[in-house]
Amino acid sequence: MGQLEGKVAFITGIARGQGRSHALTLAREGANIIGLDLCGKPSTTNYAGSTVDDLQETIRLIKETGQQIHAEVADVRDAAQVQAVFDRGLQEFGRVDIVLPNAGICSGAKTWLLTPEEWAEMIDINLNGVFHTIRAAIPTMIEQGEGGSIVFTGSTEALKGAENISSYSASKHGVTGLMTSLARELGQYNIRVNSVNPTCVDTHMINNDFVYGLFRPDLEKPTRADVEDAFTGTHILPVPWIEPKDVSNAILYLVTEPGRYITATALPIDAGFIVKS
């Protein structure tokens, strides 16, 4: 039996990248999955959004593990949509034990050059969407009376600032504040609340022209190969970025028995990024 046999996880941003990795990692340990994804491109990002085909691939991969999944297209900015997906998943599986508010975007510019629309969309997805996710699931977790675990997806930029991505950093700092506050509120119910805070993860969020340009502003159109040394230079360990599974494995630790006394913790998975920089 897996470490999560009989458990149910509610995960946003599930169609690809970290969300898919987290879902697969938990499913391989026995969890059933409730999930959602926008399956579209937010208007202020400059990289391709996830697709319905991506979501269908996640569903296929989860079922391949032998576990079940209830997944739908929905927008975390819309509280009613998030609640509806959760409620339908709850009806199917009957419980929820783990919540991973993972959906997020990254974009930016010098702070004074950001448009109000760019700022608002960042906060609406990366912070308001997180609130909508936990708000949908927490009442059920409390009512069950069996504890549980919530793990927010933060960032190294949730623990420090960075130029050119102030809106992203602000949204993730907000996630840290929400996490620590919620841990205080839910401890009495034996519900633990933490965040994982990775350095750059090898997904669409960093593999795009905007991020490449941040690391190699000296080049007109830098490629992945052009930026690898620059990425590596931000870390103590000699790696340019980490893989989604590295974050997923940390989440697995936090939501299973080995992490049973960890709460209100912002866990860096950063190859030494914060210390070095």
C-alpha positions as CSV (number, residue, x, y, z in Angstrom):
1,M,0.0,0.0,0.0
2,G,1.1,3.5,-0.7
3,Q,1.6,6.2,1.9
4,L,-1.6,8.0,0.7
5,E,-3.9,5.0,0.3
6,G,-7.5,6.1,0.6
7,K,-6.6,9.8,0.6
8,V,-7.9,12.5,-1.8
9,A,-5.9,15.5,-3.1
10,F,-7.4,18.7,-4.6
11,I,-4.8,20.3,-6.9
12,T,-5.1,23.4,-9.2
13,G,-3.0,24.0,-12.3
14,I,-3.0,20.3,-13.0
15,A,-2.7,20.1,-16.8
16,R,1.1,20.2,-17.0
17,G,4.3,21.2,-15.3
18,Q,4.4,21.1,-11.5
19,G,0.7,20.5,-11.1
20,R,0.8,17.3,-13.2
21,S,4.0,16.2,-11.4
22,H,2.4,16.7,-8.0
23,A,-0.8,14.8,-9.0
24,L,1.2,11.9,-10.4
25,T,3.5,11.7,-7.3
26,L,0.5,11.6,-4.9
27,A,-1.5,9.2,-7.1
28,R,1.5,6.8,-7.2
29,E,1.2,6.7,-3.4
30,G,-2.5,5.8,-3.5
31,A,-4.3,9.2,-3.6
32,N,-7.3,10.0,-5.8
33,I,-7.2,13.4,-7.4
34,I,-9.6,16.3,-7.8
35,G,-8.1,18.8,-10.2
36,L,-8.7,21.8,-12.4
37,D,-6.8,23.9,-14.9
38,L,-7.5,27.0,-17.0
39,C,-6.4,25.3,-20.3
40,G,-5.9,28.6,-21.8
41,K,-3.5,31.6,-21.9
42,P,-3.8,34.4,-19.4
43,S,-3.8,37.7,-21.3
44,T,-0.6,39.2,-19.7
45,T,1.8,36.2,-20.0
46,N,4.1,35.8,-23.0
47,Y,4.3,32.0,-23.0
48,A,1.8,29.4,-24.2
49,G,-1.0,28.4,-21.9
50,S,-2.0,24.8,-21.1
51,T,-4.5,23.1,-23.3
52,V,-7.4,20.7,-23.0
53,D,-5.1,18.1,-24.6
54,D,-2.6,18.7,-21.7
55,L,-5.4,18.1,-19.2
56,Q,-6.5,14.9,-20.9
57,E,-2.9,13.6,-20.8
58,T,-2.8,14.3,-17.1
59,I,-6.0,12.3,-16.7
60,R,-4.6,9.5,-18.7
61,L,-1.4,9.3,-16.7
62,I,-3.3,9.4,-13.4
63,K,-5.5,6.5,-14.5
64,E,-2.4,4.6,-15.6
65,T,-1.3,4.6,-11.9
66,G,-4.5,2.8,-11.0
67,Q,-6.0,5.8,-9.2
68,Q,-9.0,7.9,-10.1
69,I,-9.2,11.5,-11.1
70,H,-12.0,14.1,-11.4
71,A,-10.6,17.0,-13.5
72,E,-12.2,19.9,-15.2
73,V,-11.4,23.1,-17.0
74,A,-11.9,26.0,-14.6
75,D,-10.4,29.4,-13.8
76,V,-9.0,29.9,-10.2
77,R,-10.0,33.6,-10.5
78,D,-13.6,32.6,-10.4
79,A,-14.5,31.3,-6.9
80,A,-17.8,29.8,-8.1
81,Q,-16.0,27.7,-10.7
82,V,-13.4,26.4,-8.2
83,Q,-16.1,25.6,-5.7
84,A,-18.2,23.8,-8.3
85,V,-15.2,21.6,-9.4
86,F,-14.4,20.8,-5.8
87,D,-18.0,19.9,-5.0
88,R,-18.3,17.6,-7.9
89,G,-15.0,15.9,-7.0
90,L,-16.2,15.6,-3.4
91,Q,-19.4,14.0,-4.5
92,E,-17.4,11.4,-6.4
93,F,-14.7,10.6,-3.8
94,G,-16.4,11.6,-0.6
95,R,-13.6,13.4,1.1
96,V,-10.5,15.6,0.8
97,D,-7.2,15.2,2.7
98,I,-4.7,17.3,0.8
99,V,-5.0,20.7,-0.9
100,L,-2.3,22.0,-3.3
101,P,-3.1,25.5,-4.6
102,N,-0.6,25.3,-7.4
103,A,-1.9,27.3,-10.3
104,G,0.2,30.4,-11.1
105,I,1.7,32.6,-13.7
106,C,4.9,34.6,-14.1
107,S,5.4,37.9,-16.0
108,G,6.8,41.3,-15.3
109,A,8.6,44.5,-16.1
110,K,10.0,47.4,-14.2
111,T,7.4,48.1,-11.5
112,W,6.5,51.5,-12.8
113,L,6.0,50.2,-16.3
114,L,3.5,47.5,-15.3
115,T,0.0,48.2,-16.5
116,P,-2.8,47.9,-14.0
117,E,-4.1,44.9,-16.0
118,E,-0.8,43.1,-15.7
119,W,-0.6,43.7,-11.9
120,A,-4.3,42.7,-11.4
121,E,-4.0,39.5,-13.4
122,M,-0.9,38.4,-11.5
123,I,-2.5,39.0,-8.1
124,D,-5.9,37.5,-9.2
125,I,-4.3,34.2,-10.3
126,N,-1.4,33.8,-7.9
127,L,-3.1,35.0,-4.7
128,N,-6.8,35.3,-5.1
129,G,-6.9,32.0,-6.9
130,V,-5.1,30.4,-3.9
131,F,-7.6,31.9,-1.6
132,H,-10.5,30.5,-3.7
133,T,-8.9,27.1,-3.6
134,I,-8.5,26.8,0.1
135,R,-11.9,28.4,0.8
136,A,-13.5,25.7,-1.3
137,A,-11.9,22.8,0.6
138,I,-11.3,23.8,4.2
139,P,-14.9,23.5,5.5
140,T,-14.9,19.8,4.4
141,M,-11.5,19.1,5.9
142,I,-12.7,20.6,9.3
143,E,-16.0,18.7,9.2
144,Q,-14.2,15.4,8.5
145,G,-12.3,15.8,11.8
146,E,-9.3,13.8,10.6
147,G,-6.8,16.5,10.0
148,G,-5.1,17.1,6.7
149,S,-2.4,19.0,4.9
150,I,-2.3,22.1,2.7
151,V,0.8,23.0,0.7
152,F,1.0,26.2,-1.1
153,T,3.3,26.7,-4.1
154,G,5.5,29.6,-3.2
155,S,8.8,30.6,-4.8
156,T,12.2,31.8,-3.7
157,E,10.7,35.1,-4.6
158,A,8.1,34.6,-1.8
159,L,11.1,34.9,0.6
160,K,13.0,37.8,-1.1
161,G,12.4,40.3,-3.8
162,A,13.7,40.5,-7.4
163,E,13.8,43.3,-9.9
164,N,11.6,43.1,-13.0
165,I,9.1,40.7,-11.5
166,S,7.8,42.7,-8.5
167,S,4.2,41.7,-9.2
168,Y,5.1,38.0,-9.1
169,S,7.2,38.5,-6.0
170,A,4.4,40.5,-4.3
171,S,1.9,37.7,-5.1
172,K,4.1,35.0,-3.7
173,H,4.9,37.1,-0.6
174,G,1.1,37.2,-0.1
175,V,1.0,33.4,-0.3
176,T,3.6,33.2,2.5
177,G,1.5,35.5,4.7
178,L,-1.6,33.5,3.9
179,M,0.1,30.2,4.7
180,T,1.5,31.3,8.1
181,S,-1.8,32.8,9.1
182,L,-3.8,29.8,8.0
183,A,-1.5,27.5,9.9
184,R,-2.4,29.3,13.1
185,E,-6.1,29.0,12.4
186,L,-6.1,25.3,11.4
187,G,-3.7,23.8,13.9
188,Q,-6.5,23.1,16.4
189,Y,-8.0,20.8,13.7
190,N,-4.7,19.0,13.1
191,I,-4.6,20.5,9.6
192,R,-1.0,21.4,8.7
193,V,-0.3,24.3,6.4
194,N,3.1,24.8,4.7
195,S,4.6,26.1,1.4
196,V,7.2,24.9,-0.9
197,N,9.5,27.6,-2.4
198,P,11.4,26.4,-5.4
199,T,14.1,28.1,-7.4
200,C,13.5,28.0,-11.2
201,V,11.7,24.8,-12.2
202,D,12.1,23.4,-15.7
203,T,8.6,24.2,-17.0
204,H,7.0,26.6,-19.4
205,M,7.1,29.3,-16.8
206,I,10.9,29.7,-17.2
207,N,11.3,28.4,-20.7
208,N,10.2,31.5,-22.5
209,D,11.7,34.6,-24.1
210,F,10.8,36.9,-21.1
211,V,12.7,34.9,-18.5
212,Y,15.6,34.2,-20.9
213,G,15.9,37.9,-21.4
214,L,16.0,38.5,-17.7
215,F,19.1,36.2,-17.4
216,R,20.8,37.4,-20.6
217,P,19.8,41.0,-21.3
218,D,23.0,41.4,-23.4
219,L,21.5,39.2,-26.1
220,E,18.6,40.1,-28.4
221,K,17.1,36.7,-28.5
222,P,18.8,34.4,-26.0
223,T,18.1,30.6,-26.2
224,R,17.9,28.0,-23.5
225,A,21.5,27.1,-24.2
226,D,22.5,30.8,-23.9
227,V,21.0,31.1,-20.4
228,E,22.1,27.9,-18.8
229,D,25.3,29.2,-17.3
230,A,23.6,32.3,-16.0
231,F,20.9,30.2,-14.3
232,T,23.6,28.0,-12.8
233,G,25.4,31.0,-11.5
234,T,22.5,31.8,-9.1
235,H,22.9,28.5,-7.2
236,I,25.4,27.0,-4.7
237,L,24.8,23.6,-6.3
238,P,26.0,23.4,-9.9
239,V,22.6,23.1,-11.6
240,P,20.7,25.6,-13.7
241,W,17.2,24.7,-12.6
242,I,15.4,21.9,-10.8
243,E,12.8,19.4,-12.1
244,P,9.1,19.4,-11.2
245,K,9.6,16.0,-9.5
246,D,12.0,17.7,-7.0
247,V,9.2,19.9,-5.8
248,S,6.7,17.0,-5.8
249,N,9.0,14.9,-3.6
250,A,9.1,17.7,-1.1
251,I,5.4,18.0,-1.1
252,L,5.1,14.2,-0.6
253,Y,7.2,14.5,2.5
254,L,5.1,17.3,3.9
255,V,1.7,15.6,3.3
256,T,2.7,12.1,4.7
257,E,3.6,10.7,8.0
258,P,7.3,11.9,8.0
259,G,6.1,15.5,7.9
260,R,3.3,15.1,10.5
261,Y,4.7,17.8,12.8
262,I,5.7,20.3,10.2
263,T,3.4,23.3,9.9
264,A,3.8,27.1,9.2
265,T,7.0,26.3,7.3
266,A,8.2,27.9,4.0
267,L,10.4,25.2,2.7
268,P,13.0,26.3,0.1
269,I,13.9,23.8,-2.6
270,D,16.4,26.1,-4.2
271,A,19.9,24.5,-4.8
272,G,21.2,27.2,-2.4
273,F,19.7,30.1,-4.4
274,I,18.6,32.2,-1.4
275,V,21.9,31.9,0.5
276,K,24.0,32.6,-2.5
277,S,22.1,35.6,-3.7
